[in-house]
Amino acid sequence: MRALVAMAHPDDEVLGCGATLARLADEGHDVRVLLSLRRSDPRGSTHWSRIIDDFHEACAVLGVTPELVDPLLEERAVDSEVRDLLDVIRPRVEWADTVFTHWPGDVHQVHRQLARAVEIATRPFRLRRDVCFCEVPTSTDQAYVQHFSPQRFVTVDASQAERSLRAMACYSTEEAYGRRVVDLRRKLEARGAQIGLSHAEAFVVARQYA
């Protein structure tokens, strides 16, 4: 399988599906994490070079391939206009069999725009690709109304869960902003408990073709 992870920010890939990516890599699938946007918030701008180094390190821990658009789009530029983002991600989506991306109800507006771009790129009459939505702490869980209701659970073993935690620990700038390794561990355990296992990740299936 060829899997594309289309996320808005470095660390979203770990928080949303890091343990699943570790499992897919262990199974020999070709997994690529696409970064198409440059953060424009003060914290992101100040630490951007460090964050990019962390992104590469985290992908190495998970055993997946980082792919950066050159040049990266400024996230503020796509806040209200999705066309440029669509043009950037479309050829990568065409390469993939399965796409993981943001839940379109996330609080973060750039997450929503990226989900919208994937939606347009995978309109079934043009391009049939399986699409799964991920949950990202401090965004998916911060909406007024909680609509994220997963139908797909990916089971992961203890070593894959631990690799996800190690990958999250690479992001040294994020610990103080609601994205702690200990919280990711709790999420993996909580989703596992829902299906009677030790660890799992949960997804909403947006498109699926047999």
C-alpha positions as CSV (number, residue, x, y, z in Angstrom):
1,M,0.0,0.0,0.0
2,R,1.0,3.6,-0.7
3,A,-0.1,5.8,2.2
4,L,0.0,9.6,2.2
5,V,-0.3,11.6,5.4
6,A,-1.4,15.1,4.5
7,M,-1.1,17.2,7.7
8,A,-1.0,20.9,8.3
9,H,1.9,21.1,10.8
10,P,4.9,19.1,12.0
11,D,3.8,16.9,14.9
12,D,0.2,16.5,13.6
13,E,1.3,13.3,11.9
14,V,2.5,11.8,15.2
15,L,-0.5,13.0,17.2
16,G,-3.0,11.9,14.6
17,C,-1.7,8.6,13.4
18,G,1.9,8.1,14.5
19,A,1.5,4.5,15.9
20,T,-0.5,3.5,12.8
21,L,2.3,4.8,10.6
22,A,4.8,2.8,12.6
23,R,2.7,-0.3,12.0
24,L,2.4,0.4,8.3
25,A,6.1,0.9,8.0
26,D,6.7,-2.4,9.9
27,E,4.4,-4.1,7.4
28,G,6.5,-2.9,4.5
29,H,4.2,-0.3,3.1
30,D,5.4,2.9,1.4
31,V,4.4,5.7,3.8
32,R,5.1,9.4,3.1
33,V,4.3,12.4,5.3
34,L,3.6,15.5,3.2
35,L,4.3,18.9,4.7
36,S,3.0,21.6,2.4
37,L,2.7,24.6,4.8
38,R,5.0,26.8,6.8
39,R,3.7,27.9,10.2
40,S,3.0,31.6,10.5
41,D,2.3,31.9,14.2
42,P,5.0,33.6,16.4
43,R,6.1,30.4,18.0
44,G,6.3,28.5,14.7
45,S,8.1,31.3,13.0
46,T,10.7,31.7,15.8
47,H,11.5,28.0,16.0
48,W,10.9,26.9,12.4
49,S,14.3,25.5,11.5
50,R,14.3,23.5,14.7
51,I,10.8,22.3,14.1
52,I,11.8,21.0,10.6
53,D,14.7,19.2,12.1
54,D,12.3,17.7,14.6
55,F,10.0,16.7,11.8
56,H,12.7,14.7,10.0
57,E,13.8,13.1,13.2
58,A,10.2,12.0,14.1
59,C,9.7,10.5,10.7
60,A,12.9,8.6,11.0
61,V,11.7,7.2,14.3
62,L,8.4,6.1,12.8
63,G,10.2,4.6,9.7
64,V,8.4,6.8,7.2
65,T,9.5,9.2,4.5
66,P,9.2,13.0,5.0
67,E,8.2,15.0,1.9
68,L,8.4,18.8,2.0
69,V,6.9,21.0,-0.7
70,D,9.5,23.4,-2.2
71,P,8.7,26.1,-1.6
72,L,6.4,25.6,1.4
73,L,3.2,27.6,1.3
74,E,2.6,30.2,4.0
75,E,-0.4,28.9,6.0
76,R,-2.0,32.4,6.3
77,A,-2.1,32.5,2.5
78,V,-4.3,29.4,2.3
79,D,-6.5,30.3,5.3
80,S,-9.2,31.6,3.0
81,E,-8.0,30.3,-0.4
82,V,-7.7,26.5,-0.9
83,R,-6.8,26.5,-4.6
84,D,-3.0,26.9,-4.2
85,L,-3.0,24.1,-1.6
86,L,-5.0,21.9,-3.8
87,D,-2.6,22.4,-6.7
88,V,0.3,21.4,-4.4
89,I,-1.2,18.3,-2.8
90,R,-3.1,16.9,-5.9
91,P,-0.1,15.0,-7.5
92,R,0.8,13.5,-4.1
93,V,-2.8,12.4,-3.6
94,E,-2.8,10.8,-7.0
95,W,0.3,8.8,-6.0
96,A,-1.3,7.3,-2.9
97,D,-3.8,4.5,-2.3
98,T,-4.8,5.8,1.1
99,V,-4.7,9.4,2.5
100,F,-4.8,10.3,6.1
101,T,-5.7,13.9,6.9
102,H,-7.4,16.2,9.4
103,W,-10.9,16.0,10.6
104,P,-12.8,18.8,8.8
105,G,-14.5,19.9,12.0
106,D,-11.2,20.8,13.7
107,V,-11.0,24.1,15.4
108,H,-7.8,25.1,13.6
109,Q,-8.8,26.8,10.4
110,V,-5.8,25.5,8.4
111,H,-6.6,21.9,9.4
112,R,-10.0,22.5,7.9
113,Q,-8.6,23.9,4.7
114,L,-6.3,21.0,4.2
115,A,-9.1,18.6,4.8
116,R,-11.1,20.5,2.2
117,A,-8.3,20.3,-0.3
118,V,-8.1,16.5,0.1
119,E,-11.9,16.4,-0.3
120,I,-11.7,18.2,-3.6
121,A,-8.7,16.2,-4.8
122,T,-10.5,12.9,-4.1
123,R,-13.9,13.6,-5.6
124,P,-14.9,10.0,-6.6
125,F,-15.8,10.7,-10.2
126,R,-12.2,11.9,-10.8
127,L,-10.0,10.1,-8.3
128,R,-11.0,7.3,-6.1
129,R,-8.8,7.1,-3.0
130,D,-9.5,5.8,0.5
131,V,-9.4,8.7,2.9
132,C,-9.3,8.6,6.7
133,F,-9.7,11.5,9.2
134,C,-7.4,11.7,12.2
135,E,-8.0,13.3,15.6
136,V,-5.4,15.8,16.7
137,P,-5.4,17.0,20.4
138,T,-6.0,20.7,21.0
139,S,-7.9,20.9,17.7
140,T,-10.3,18.0,17.2
141,D,-11.3,17.9,20.8
142,Q,-11.7,21.7,21.3
143,A,-14.8,22.3,19.2
144,Y,-18.1,23.5,20.7
145,V,-19.7,20.3,19.6
146,Q,-17.9,16.9,19.5
147,H,-18.7,15.2,16.2
148,F,-15.6,13.0,15.8
149,S,-17.1,9.5,16.0
150,P,-14.7,6.9,14.7
151,Q,-15.7,3.8,12.8
152,R,-12.2,2.4,12.3
153,F,-9.7,1.4,14.9
154,V,-6.2,0.4,14.0
155,T,-4.6,-1.8,16.6
156,V,-0.9,-1.3,17.3
157,D,1.5,-3.3,19.5
158,A,3.4,-1.9,22.4
159,S,6.6,-1.3,20.4
160,Q,4.7,0.7,17.8
161,A,3.0,2.8,20.5
162,E,6.3,3.5,22.1
163,R,7.8,4.6,18.7
164,S,4.9,7.0,18.4
165,L,5.8,8.4,21.9
166,R,9.5,8.7,21.0
167,A,8.5,10.5,17.8
168,M,6.4,12.9,19.7
169,A,9.3,13.5,22.1
170,C,11.3,14.8,19.1
171,Y,9.1,17.9,19.1
172,S,10.9,19.8,21.8
173,T,8.9,23.0,21.2
174,E,5.4,21.5,21.7
175,E,5.5,20.0,25.2
176,A,4.2,23.2,26.9
177,Y,1.3,23.7,24.5
178,G,-1.1,20.9,25.3
179,R,0.7,18.2,23.3
180,R,2.5,16.2,25.9
181,V,3.9,12.7,25.4
182,V,2.0,11.6,28.5
183,D,-1.3,12.7,27.0
184,L,-0.5,10.9,23.7
185,R,0.1,7.7,25.7
186,R,-3.2,8.1,27.5
187,K,-5.0,8.6,24.1
188,L,-3.4,5.4,22.7
189,E,-4.5,3.5,25.8
190,A,-8.0,5.0,25.9
191,R,-8.7,4.1,22.3
192,G,-7.2,0.6,22.9
193,A,-9.5,0.2,25.9
194,Q,-12.5,1.0,23.8
195,I,-11.9,-2.2,21.8
196,G,-10.5,-4.3,24.6
197,L,-6.8,-4.0,23.7
198,S,-3.8,-2.2,25.1
199,H,-3.3,0.4,22.3
200,A,-5.1,1.7,19.3
201,E,-5.7,4.7,17.1
202,A,-9.2,5.8,15.9
203,F,-10.2,7.2,12.6
204,V,-13.3,8.4,10.8
205,V,-13.6,6.8,7.3
206,A,-14.4,9.5,4.7
207,R,-14.0,7.5,1.6
208,Q,-13.4,3.8,1.1
209,Y,-13.5,1.5,-2.0
210,A,-13.4,-2.2,-2.0
